[in-house]
Amino acid sequence: MGDFSLSCTTVVVAYPGTAGKHRVRLLQQAHVYDLYDYRLITGDDPASAGFFPDGANNIAYRGTTLGIAKPFLDYGSGSKVAWEGLR
C-alpha cells in the first residue's frame, strides 16, 4: 500500500597513522520514508478471494475517493550506530 524507501547514511572519518594503527571513526544511521497513497487493486475481487490486505487496501481506496481517508506520510530515522577503533 504505497511507496517505501529505506536509506542508510554512513560517515567514516580516518586519521592517518602508521600501518595497522589508523584511528577510524564510523557513524551510521538508517532513514525511512513510507507513503501510504492507496491505489485501486484491479483483477479478481481480493476480498472475496480471501486475501485480506488487498481487500483492506481497496476499502481505504474507496474511502480516499469519497474524501473520508487521506494519504499520509510516515517517516523517521533510526538510532545512530557509532564505532571507533584502530585499523
MMTF fields as JSON, N, C-alpha, C and O atoms, coordinates in Angstrom:
{
  "mmtfVersion": "1.0.0",
  "mmtfProducer": "UNKNOWN",
  "numBonds": 347,
  "numAtoms": 348,
  "numGroups": 87,
  "numChains": 1,
  "numModels": 1,
  "chainsPerModel": [1],
  "groupsPerChain": [87],
  "chainIdList": ["A"],
  "bondAtomList": [4, 2, 8, 6, 12, 10, 16, 14, 20, 18, 24, 22, 28, 26, 32, 30, 36, 34, 40, 38, 44, 42, 48, 46, 52, 50, 56, 54, 60, 58, 64, 62, 68, 66, 72, 70, 76, 74, 80, 78, 84, 82, 88, 86, 92, 90, 96, 94, 100, 98, 104, 102, 108, 106, 112, 110, 116, 114, 120, 118, 124, 122, 128, 126, 132, 130, 136, 134, 140, 138, 144, 142, 148, 146, 152, 150, 156, 154, 160, 158, 164, 162, 168, 166, 172, 170, 176, 174, 180, 178, 184, 182, 188, 186, 192, 190, 196, 194, 200, 198, 204, 202, 208, 206, 212, 210, 216, 214, 220, 218, 224, 222, 228, 226, 232, 230, 236, 234, 240, 238, 244, 242, 248, 246, 252, 250, 256, 254, 260, 258, 264, 262, 268, 266, 272, 270, 276, 274, 280, 278, 284, 282, 288, 286, 292, 290, 296, 294, 300, 298, 304, 302, 308, 306, 312, 310, 316, 314, 320, 318, 324, 322, 328, 326, 332, 330, 336, 334, 340, 338, 344, 342],
  "bondOrderList": [1, 1, 1, 1, 1, 1, 1, 1, 1, 1, 1, 1, 1, 1, 1, 1, 1, 1, 1, 1, 1, 1, 1, 1, 1, 1, 1, 1, 1, 1, 1, 1, 1, 1, 1, 1, 1, 1, 1, 1, 1, 1, 1, 1, 1, 1, 1, 1, 1, 1, 1, 1, 1, 1, 1, 1, 1, 1, 1, 1, 1, 1, 1, 1, 1, 1, 1, 1, 1, 1, 1, 1, 1, 1, 1, 1, 1, 1, 1, 1, 1, 1, 1, 1, 1, 1],
  "groupList": [{"groupName": "MET", "atomNameList": ["N", "CA", "C", "O"], "elementList": ["N", "C", "C", "O"], "formalChargeList": [0, 0, 0, 0], "bondAtomList": [1, 0, 2, 1, 3, 2], "bondOrderList": [1, 1, 2], "singleLetterCode": "M", "chemCompType": "L-PEPTIDE LINKING"}, {"groupName": "GLY", "atomNameList": ["N", "CA", "C", "O"], "elementList": ["N", "C", "C", "O"], "formalChargeList": [0, 0, 0, 0], "bondAtomList": [1, 0, 2, 1, 3, 2], "bondOrderList": [1, 1, 2], "singleLetterCode": "G", "chemCompType": "PEPTIDE LINKING"}, {"groupName": "ASP", "atomNameList": ["N", "CA", "C", "O"], "elementList": ["N", "C", "C", "O"], "formalChargeList": [0, 0, 0, 0], "bondAtomList": [1, 0, 2, 1, 3, 2], "bondOrderList": [1, 1, 2], "singleLetterCode": "D", "chemCompType": "L-PEPTIDE LINKING"}, {"groupName": "PHE", "atomNameList": ["N", "CA", "C", "O"], "elementList": ["N", "C", "C", "O"], "formalChargeList": [0, 0, 0, 0], "bondAtomList": [1, 0, 2, 1, 3, 2], "bondOrderList": [1, 1, 2], "singleLetterCode": "F", "chemCompType": "L-PEPTIDE LINKING"}, {"groupName": "SER", "atomNameList": ["N", "CA", "C", "O"], "elementList": ["N", "C", "C", "O"], "formalChargeList": [0, 0, 0, 0], "bondAtomList": [1, 0, 2, 1, 3, 2], "bondOrderList": [1, 1, 2], "singleLetterCode": "S", "chemCompType": "L-PEPTIDE LINKING"}, {"groupName": "LEU", "atomNameList": ["N", "CA", "C", "O"], "elementList": ["N", "C", "C", "O"], "formalChargeList": [0, 0, 0, 0], "bondAtomList": [1, 0, 2, 1, 3, 2], "bondOrderList": [1, 1, 2], "singleLetterCode": "L", "chemCompType": "L-PEPTIDE LINKING"}, {"groupName": "CYS", "atomNameList": ["N", "CA", "C", "O"], "elementList": ["N", "C", "C", "O"], "formalChargeList": [0, 0, 0, 0], "bondAtomList": [1, 0, 2, 1, 3, 2], "bondOrderList": [1, 1, 2], "singleLetterCode": "C", "chemCompType": "L-PEPTIDE LINKING"}, {"groupName": "THR", "atomNameList": ["N", "CA", "C", "O"], "elementList": ["N", "C", "C", "O"], "formalChargeList": [0, 0, 0, 0], "bondAtomList": [1, 0, 2, 1, 3, 2], "bondOrderList": [1, 1, 2], "singleLetterCode": "T", "chemCompType": "L-PEPTIDE LINKING"}, {"groupName": "VAL", "atomNameList": ["N", "CA", "C", "O"], "elementList": ["N", "C", "C", "O"], "formalChargeList": [0, 0, 0, 0], "bondAtomList": [1, 0, 2, 1, 3, 2], "bondOrderList": [1, 1, 2], "singleLetterCode": "V", "chemCompType": "L-PEPTIDE LINKING"}, {"groupName": "ALA", "atomNameList": ["N", "CA", "C", "O"], "elementList": ["N", "C", "C", "O"], "formalChargeList": [0, 0, 0, 0], "bondAtomList": [1, 0, 2, 1, 3, 2], "bondOrderList": [1, 1, 2], "singleLetterCode": "A", "chemCompType": "L-PEPTIDE LINKING"}, {"groupName": "TYR", "atomNameList": ["N", "CA", "C", "O"], "elementList": ["N", "C", "C", "O"], "formalChargeList": [0, 0, 0, 0], "bondAtomList": [1, 0, 2, 1, 3, 2], "bondOrderList": [1, 1, 2], "singleLetterCode": "Y", "chemCompType": "L-PEPTIDE LINKING"}, {"groupName": "PRO", "atomNameList": ["N", "CA", "C", "O"], "elementList": ["N", "C", "C", "O"], "formalChargeList": [0, 0, 0, 0], "bondAtomList": [1, 0, 2, 1, 3, 2], "bondOrderList": [1, 1, 2], "singleLetterCode": "P", "chemCompType": "L-PEPTIDE LINKING"}, {"groupName": "LYS", "atomNameList": ["N", "CA", "C", "O"], "elementList": ["N", "C", "C", "O"], "formalChargeList": [0, 0, 0, 0], "bondAtomList": [1, 0, 2, 1, 3, 2], "bondOrderList": [1, 1, 2], "singleLetterCode": "K", "chemCompType": "L-PEPTIDE LINKING"}, {"groupName": "HIS", "atomNameList": ["N", "CA", "C", "O"], "elementList": ["N", "C", "C", "O"], "formalChargeList": [0, 0, 0, 0], "bondAtomList": [1, 0, 2, 1, 3, 2], "bondOrderList": [1, 1, 2], "singleLetterCode": "H", "chemCompType": "L-PEPTIDE LINKING"}, {"groupName": "ARG", "atomNameList": ["N", "CA", "C", "O"], "elementList": ["N", "C", "C", "O"], "formalChargeList": [0, 0, 0, 0], "bondAtomList": [1, 0, 2, 1, 3, 2], "bondOrderList": [1, 1, 2], "singleLetterCode": "R", "chemCompType": "L-PEPTIDE LINKING"}, {"groupName": "GLN", "atomNameList": ["N", "CA", "C", "O"], "elementList": ["N", "C", "C", "O"], "formalChargeList": [0, 0, 0, 0], "bondAtomList": [1, 0, 2, 1, 3, 2], "bondOrderList": [1, 1, 2], "singleLetterCode": "Q", "chemCompType": "L-PEPTIDE LINKING"}, {"groupName": "ILE", "atomNameList": ["N", "CA", "C", "O"], "elementList": ["N", "C", "C", "O"], "formalChargeList": [0, 0, 0, 0], "bondAtomList": [1, 0, 2, 1, 3, 2], "bondOrderList": [1, 1, 2], "singleLetterCode": "I", "chemCompType": "L-PEPTIDE LINKING"}, {"groupName": "ASN", "atomNameList": ["N", "CA", "C", "O"], "elementList": ["N", "C", "C", "O"], "formalChargeList": [0, 0, 0, 0], "bondAtomList": [1, 0, 2, 1, 3, 2], "bondOrderList": [1, 1, 2], "singleLetterCode": "N", "chemCompType": "L-PEPTIDE LINKING"}, {"groupName": "TRP", "atomNameList": ["N", "CA", "C", "O"], "elementList": ["N", "C", "C", "O"], "formalChargeList": [0, 0, 0, 0], "bondAtomList": [1, 0, 2, 1, 3, 2], "bondOrderList": [1, 1, 2], "singleLetterCode": "W", "chemCompType": "L-PEPTIDE LINKING"}, {"groupName": "GLU", "atomNameList": ["N", "CA", "C", "O"], "elementList": ["N", "C", "C", "O"], "formalChargeList": [0, 0, 0, 0], "bondAtomList": [1, 0, 2, 1, 3, 2], "bondOrderList": [1, 1, 2], "singleLetterCode": "E", "chemCompType": "L-PEPTIDE LINKING"}],
  "groupTypeList": [0, 1, 2, 3, 4, 5, 4, 6, 7, 7, 8, 8, 8, 9, 10, 11, 1, 7, 9, 1, 12, 13, 14, 8, 14, 5, 5, 15, 15, 9, 13, 8, 10, 2, 5, 10, 2, 10, 14, 5, 16, 7, 1, 2, 2, 11, 9, 4, 9, 1, 3, 3, 11, 2, 1, 9, 17, 17, 16, 9, 10, 14, 1, 7, 7, 5, 1, 16, 9, 12, 11, 3, 5, 2, 10, 1, 4, 1, 4, 12, 8, 9, 18, 19, 1, 5, 14],
  "groupIdList": [1, 2, 3, 4, 5, 6, 7, 8, 9, 10, 11, 12, 13, 14, 15, 16, 17, 18, 19, 20, 21, 22, 23, 24, 25, 26, 27, 28, 29, 30, 31, 32, 33, 34, 35, 36, 37, 38, 39, 40, 41, 42, 43, 44, 45, 46, 47, 48, 49, 50, 51, 52, 53, 54, 55, 56, 57, 58, 59, 60, 61, 62, 63, 64, 65, 66, 67, 68, 69, 70, 71, 72, 73, 74, 75, 76, 77, 78, 79, 80, 81, 82, 83, 84, 85, 86, 87],
  "secStructList": [7, 7, 3, 3, 3, 3, 3, 3, 3, 3, 3, 3, 3, 3, 3, 7, 7, 1, 6, 6, 7, 7, 3, 3, 3, 3, 3, 3, 3, 3, 3, 3, 3, 3, 3, 3, 7, 7, 7, 7, 7, 7, 1, 1, 7, 2, 2, 2, 2, 6, 7, 2, 2, 2, 2, 2, 2, 2, 2, 2, 2, 2, 2, 2, 2, 6, 6, 1, 1, 7, 7, 3, 3, 3, 3, 3, 3, 7, 7, 7, 3, 3, 3, 3, 3, 3, 7],
  "xCoordList": [0.847, 0.0, 0.89, 1.27, 1.226, 2.031, 3.475, 3.813, 4.312, 5.73, 6.561, 6.231, 7.644, 8.5, 9.943, 10.385, 10.668, 12.068, 12.88, 12.523, 13.959, 14.866, 16.264, 16.751, 16.898, 18.27, 19.126, 18.624, 20.404, 21.327, 22.438, 23.012, 22.734, 23.812, 24.991, 24.843, 26.154, 27.359, 28.446, 28.719, 29.054, 30.176, 31.37, 31.272, 32.499, 33.724, 34.787, 35.05, 35.392, 36.488, 37.722, 37.725, 38.759, 40.002, 41.132, 41.297, 41.898, 43.054, 44.311, 44.465, 45.219, 46.419, 47.286, 47.399, 47.88, 48.79, 49.718, 49.741, 50.469, 51.357, 50.529, 49.37, 51.121, 50.411, 49.762, 50.426, 48.457, 47.715, 47.289, 46.665, 47.621, 47.276, 46.569, 46.744, 45.77, 44.954, 43.734, 43.001, 43.51, 42.316, 41.126, 41.156, 40.082, 38.904, 37.668, 37.513, 36.795, 35.513, 34.408, 34.464, 33.399, 32.284, 30.989, 30.777, 30.12, 28.802, 27.782, 27.929, 26.744, 25.762, 24.353, 24.109, 23.416, 22.03, 21.112, 21.405, 19.995, 19.008, 17.872, 17.494, 17.334, 16.229, 15.102, 15.349, 13.871, 12.705, 11.727, 11.474, 11.178, 10.176, 9.099, 9.366, 7.916, 6.844, 5.581, 5.016, 5.137, 3.968, 2.8, 2.89, 1.712, 0.506, -0.438, -0.989, -0.619, -1.435, -2.376, -2.42, -3.1, -3.975, -4.371, -4.98, -4.015, -4.384, -5.334, -5.24, -6.232, -7.175, -6.424, -5.664, -6.633, -6.036, -7.089, -8.164, -6.772, -7.752, -7.549, -6.587, -8.462, -8.412, -9.548, -10.605, -9.32, -10.344, -10.589, -9.684, -11.787, -12.127, -11.326, -11.622, -10.304, -9.455, -10.22, -9.879, -11.249, -11.995, -12.71, -12.742, -13.278, -13.984, -13.006, -13.343, -11.787, -10.781, -10.141, -9.399, -10.433, -9.899, -8.518, -7.865, -8.057, -6.74, -6.956, -7.179, -6.891, -7.297, -6.542, -7.196, -5.194, -4.518, -5.016, -5.197, -5.24, -5.728, -7.152, -7.495, -7.979, -9.35, -9.352, -10.112, -8.507, -8.411, -7.913, -8.391, -6.943, -6.434, -7.542, -7.662, -8.346, -9.417, -10.479, -11.05, -10.745, -11.672, -11.097, -11.817, -9.787, -9.133, -9.145, -9.321, -8.956, -9.011, -10.394, -10.513, -11.435, -12.793, -13.025, -13.675, -12.491, -12.593, -11.88, -12.342, -10.738, -9.992, -10.801, -10.871, -11.411, -12.198, -13.42, -13.907, -13.922, -15.061, -14.634, -15.483, -13.339, -12.838, -12.811, -12.591, -13.032, -13.034, -11.611, -11.201, -10.865, -9.48, -8.529, -8.835, -7.402, -6.409, -5.073, -4.725, -4.32, -2.97, -2.146, -2.367, -1.213, -0.383, 1.056, 1.342, 1.931, 3.369, 3.882, 3.557, 4.676, 5.312, 6.814, 7.293, 7.549, 8.99, 9.719, 9.132, 10.99, 11.772, 13.183, 13.546, 13.956, 15.34, 15.614, 15.08, 16.454, 16.821, 17.912, 18.399, 18.283, 19.351, 20.684, 20.93, 21.524, 22.865, 23.707, 23.683, 24.445, 25.34, 26.764, 27.152, 27.536, 28.89, 29.904, 29.637, 31.052, 32.163, 33.456, 33.583, 34.398, 35.697, 36.767, 36.599, 37.861, 38.949, 40.139, 40.197, 41.093, 42.307, 42.211, 41.739, 42.667, 42.704, 44.058, 44.322],
  "yCoordList": [-1.173, 0.0, 1.232, 1.713, 1.747, 2.953, 2.664, 1.592, 3.627, 3.536, 3.542, 4.228, 2.772, 2.647, 2.883, 2.367, 3.648, 3.909, 3.805, 4.404, 3.055, 2.926, 3.252, 2.645, 4.192, 4.533, 4.576, 4.72, 4.45, 4.428, 5.438, 5.45, 6.268, 7.241, 6.725, 6.369, 6.687, 6.224, 7.277, 7.759, 7.626, 8.565, 7.844, 7.251, 7.898, 7.301, 8.391, 9.06, 8.563, 9.525, 8.715, 8.017, 8.811, 8.076, 9.077, 10.023, 8.846, 9.7, 8.921, 7.772, 9.531, 8.809, 8.392, 9.107, 7.24, 6.732, 5.721, 5.558, 5.056, 4.025, 2.802, 2.683, 1.906, 0.717, -0.042, -0.387, -0.299, -1.018, -0.165, -0.667, 1.119, 1.991, 3.26, 4.331, 3.133, 4.26, 4.355, 3.378, 5.517, 5.698, 5.919, 6.803, 5.125, 5.18, 5.398, 4.783, 6.281, 6.531, 6.335, 6.901, 5.536, 5.216, 5.639, 5.369, 6.305, 6.702, 6.344, 6.742, 5.591, 5.116, 5.334, 5.191, 5.687, 5.899, 5.532, 5.841, 4.871, 4.486, 5.507, 6.065, 5.745, 6.692, 5.986, 5.286, 6.169, 5.527, 6.591, 7.577, 6.377, 7.264, 6.35, 5.6, 6.388, 5.469, 6.266, 6.911, 6.224, 6.993, 6.047, 5.169, 6.226, 5.435, 6.246, 7.258, 5.795, 6.555, 5.618, 5.636, 4.832, 3.78, 3.873, 4.851, 2.848, 2.734, 1.542, 0.567, 1.628, 0.536, -0.673, -0.556, -1.833, -3.081, -3.76, -4.115, -3.942, -4.491, -5.994, -6.562, -6.622, -8.064, -8.714, -8.114, -9.949, -10.635, -9.856, -9.202, -9.922, -9.22, -9.827, -10.945, -9.105, -9.675, -10.026, -10.993, -9.251, -9.518, -10.877, -11.639, -11.164, -12.436, -13.594, -14.737, -13.3, -14.356, -14.684, -15.659, -13.864, -14.132, -13.547, -13.886, -12.679, -12.059, -10.722, -9.708, -10.721, -9.581, -8.28, -7.242, -8.262, -6.973, -6.212, -4.996, -6.914, -6.23, -5.723, -4.634, -6.504, -6.072, -4.838, -3.902, -4.82, -3.657, -2.439, -1.326, -2.649, -1.542, -0.956, 0.265, -1.798, -1.296, -0.533, 0.436, -0.964, -0.221, 1.165, 2.162, 1.223, 2.518, 3.378, 4.594, 2.744, 3.496, 4.106, 5.268, 3.324, 3.852, 5.013, 5.999, 4.887, 5.98, 7.226, 8.34, 7.049, 8.192, 8.896, 10.124, 8.113, 8.723, 9.46, 10.397, 9.042, 9.716, 10.885, 11.614, 11.059, 12.152, 11.822, 12.708, 10.546, 10.142, 9.854, 10.31, 9.096, 8.74, 9.625, 10.008, 9.944, 10.793, 10.053, 9.305, 10.263, 9.699, 10.276, 11.417, 9.509, 10.035, 9.551, 8.541, 10.3, 10.044, 9.658, 10.298, 8.618, 8.171, 8.195, 7.566, 8.901, 8.964, 9.033, 9.369, 8.713, 8.762, 8.268, 7.862, 8.308, 7.86, 6.947, 7.136, 5.956, 5.031, 5.611, 6.717, 4.862, 5.283, 5.327, 4.542, 6.242, 6.318, 5.184, 4.919, 4.527, 3.457, 3.968, 4.323, 4.01, 4.541, 3.459, 2.59, 3.521, 2.633, 3.408, 4.236, 3.153, 3.826, 2.825, 2.064, 2.833, 1.902, 2.115, 3.091, 1.194, 1.249, 0.194, -0.919, 0.56, -0.378, -0.292, -0.992],
  "zCoordList": [0.0, 0.0, 0.0, 1.067, -1.161, -1.238, -1.57, -2.071, -1.287, -1.617, -0.35, 0.618, -0.36, 0.812, 0.394, -0.632, 1.17, 0.878, 2.161, 3.175, 2.121, 3.264, 2.775, 1.821, 3.413, 3.041, 4.292, 5.406, 4.091, 5.211, 4.932, 3.844, 5.899, 5.79, 6.6, 7.769, 5.979, 6.666, 6.527, 5.427, 7.628, 7.632, 8.234, 9.308, 7.534, 8.04, 8.087, 7.088, 9.255, 9.418, 9.8, 10.814, 8.993, 9.265, 9.469, 8.698, 10.517, 10.809, 10.444, 10.858, 9.668, 9.242, 10.43, 11.425, 10.295, 11.312, 10.687, 9.467, 11.502, 10.972, 10.591, 10.987, 9.832, 9.342, 10.497, 11.474, 10.377, 11.394, 12.579, 13.513, 12.548, 13.684, 13.21, 13.792, 12.15, 11.684, 12.589, 12.745, 13.184, 14.018, 13.102, 12.245, 13.275, 12.402, 13.262, 14.316, 12.797, 13.465, 12.444, 11.352, 12.788, 11.897, 12.563, 13.745, 11.807, 12.304, 11.233, 10.078, 11.612, 10.647, 11.188, 12.386, 10.285, 10.68, 9.522, 8.367, 9.836, 8.823, 8.785, 9.814, 7.588, 7.391, 6.642, 5.659, 7.103, 6.494, 6.012, 6.704, 4.809, 4.216, 3.656, 2.716, 4.191, 3.822, 3.504, 4.386, 2.246, 1.811, 1.544, 0.686, 2.277, 2.068, 1.188, 1.621, -0.045, -1.001, -1.761, -2.991, -1.048, -1.54, -3.019, -3.453, -3.77, -5.183, -5.332, -4.586, -6.283, -6.516, -7.058, -8.02, -6.445, -6.923, -7.782, -7.298, -9.069, -10.012, -10.174, -9.658, -10.89, -11.101, -10.333, -10.138, -9.899, -9.103, -7.825, -7.307, -7.325, -6.088, -4.934, -4.512, -4.404, -3.365, -2.094, -1.413, -1.771, -0.541, -0.633, 0.334, -1.805, -1.944, -2.089, -1.78, -2.562, -2.706, -1.358, -1.238, -0.343, 0.98, 1.207, 2.194, 0.321, 0.5, 1.185, 0.524, 2.506, 3.324, 3.027, 2.936, 2.868, 2.661, 1.431, 1.493, 0.31, -0.888, -0.683, -1.142, 0.001, 0.283, 1.16, 0.908, 2.196, 3.083, 2.322, 2.542, 1.418, 0.61, -0.253, -0.355, -0.87, -1.729, -0.935, -1.436, 0.294, 1.149, 1.448, 1.407, 1.75, 2.003, 0.746, 0.824, -0.427, -1.691, -1.891, -2.278, -1.629, -1.764, -0.796, -1.143, 0.415, 1.388, 0.914, 1.162, 0.223, -0.312, -1.399, -1.43, -2.29, -3.371, -2.832, -3.465, -1.661, -1.041, -0.142, 0.372, 0.045, 0.879, 2.365, 3.191, 2.717, 4.13, 4.608, 5.675, 3.807, 4.147, 3.352, 2.223, 3.922, 3.263, 3.191, 4.104, 2.095, 2.048, 3.201, 3.607, 3.724, 4.799, 4.658, 4.015, 5.273, 5.193, 6.569, 7.569, 6.609, 7.848, 7.596, 6.653, 8.412, 8.195, 9.529, 10.558, 9.494, 10.716, 10.485, 9.381, 11.524, 11.468, 12.649, 13.743, 12.407, 13.465, 14.352, 14.117, 15.358, 16.262, 15.524, 14.609, 15.933, 15.351, 15.926, 17.128, 15.05, 15.461, 15.278, 14.165, 16.338, 16.269, 16.62, 17.449, 15.989, 16.28, 16.124, 15.222, 16.98, 16.896, 17.293, 18.246, 16.562, 16.877, 15.968, 15.22, 16.037, 15.209, 14.124, 14.356, 12.934, 11.801, 11.155, 10.178]
}
